[in-house]
């Protein structure tokens, strides 16, 4: 996911869903593993989080994500929603510094015996 999508309308669905599940299943910790890449300078990711009918506190959380543009803001999710779980960002959820997502694809095998 590109950093520019952080806090947009699709994010409000995602965070509302994950917060609900972590709370309802009484998970003590919500582990977040991001595959975040830098902005591409385009106009994508600018949809208002309120376009998805999430709970008001989740919309506010997404607005904070958009304003701060900081991955660490994710840690505030349970405080915003009143949940009791903690949040752990895997590997500090650093933004990946790669030329393109294509660099992550497995190499193709050419002929395999025979």
C-alpha positions in Angstrom: 0.0 0.0 0.0 1.3 3.5 -0.8 1.6 5.9 2.1 -0.8 8.3 0.3 -3.7 5.9 0.9 -3.2 6.1 4.7 -6.5 7.2 6.2 -8.6 7.3 3.0 -12.2 5.8 2.7 -10.9 2.3 2.1 -8.8 2.6 5.2 -11.8 3.6 7.3 -13.4 0.2 6.3 -10.2 -1.7 7.1 -9.6 -0.1 10.5 -13.2 -0.3 11.5 -13.2 -4.0 10.7 -9.9 -4.8 12.4 -10.8 -2.9 15.5 -14.2 -4.7 15.7 -12.5 -8.1 15.3 -9.7 -7.5 17.8 -12.2 -6.2 20.4 -14.9 -8.9 19.9 -12.4 -11.7 19.9 -10.7 -10.3 23.0 -7.3 -10.3 21.4 -4.7 -8.8 23.8 -2.6 -7.5 20.9 -3.3 -6.5 17.4 -0.2 -7.1 15.3 0.0 -4.8 12.2 2.3 -5.9 9.4 2.4 -3.3 6.7 3.8 -3.5 3.2 4.0 0.3 2.8 5.7 2.1 -0.1 6.3 5.8 -0.6 3.8 8.2 -2.3 3.9 8.1 -6.1 2.8 11.8 -6.4 -0.6 10.8 -7.9 -4.0 11.8 -6.9 -5.1 8.4 -5.6 -5.8 8.0 -1.9 -7.5 11.3 -1.4 -11.0 10.0 -0.7 -12.5 11.2 2.5 -12.7 8.5 5.2 -16.3 9.4 5.9 -17.3 7.9 2.5 -17.4 4.6 4.2 -20.0 4.6 7.0 -17.5 3.6 9.8 -18.0 4.5 13.4 -17.4 8.2 14.2 -14.3 7.4 16.3 -12.8 5.4 13.4 -13.5 8.3 11.0 -11.7 10.6 13.4 -8.8 8.0 13.6 -8.5 8.0 9.8 -8.5 11.8 9.7 -5.6 11.8 12.2 -3.8 9.3 9.9 -4.3 11.6 6.9 -3.2 14.7 8.8 -0.2 13.1 10.5 0.8 10.8 7.7 2.7 8.8 10.3 2.5 5.1 10.6 3.0 5.4 14.3 -0.5 7.0 14.5 -1.9 3.5 14.0 -0.9 2.8 17.7 -3.7 5.2 18.8 -6.5 3.0 17.3 -7.6 1.3 20.5 -7.5 4.6 22.5 -9.7 6.2 19.9 -12.2 3.4 19.8 -12.2 2.7 23.5 -10.8 -0.9 23.0 -8.5 -2.7 25.5 -6.1 -4.4 23.1 -2.6 -3.1 22.3 -1.1 -2.5 18.9 2.3 -3.8 17.8 3.8 -2.6 14.6 5.9 -5.4 13.1 9.4 -4.4 12.3 8.5 -0.9 13.2 6.5 -0.9 9.9 9.0 1.1 8.0 8.3 2.3 4.6 9.8 0.0 2.0 12.5 1.6 -0.1 12.3 -0.4 -3.4 12.1 0.8 -7.0 8.9 -1.0 -7.7 6.6 -3.7 -6.4 7.9 -5.8 -9.3 11.1 -6.3 -7.3 9.1 -8.4 -4.9 7.9 -11.0 -7.4 9.5 -14.4 -7.3 11.7 -15.2 -10.3 10.1 -17.3 -13.0 11.5 -20.7 -13.6 12.4 -21.6 -17.2 12.0 -25.2 -18.0 12.4 -27.7 -15.2 14.0 -30.9 -16.3 12.7 -33.0 -19.1 
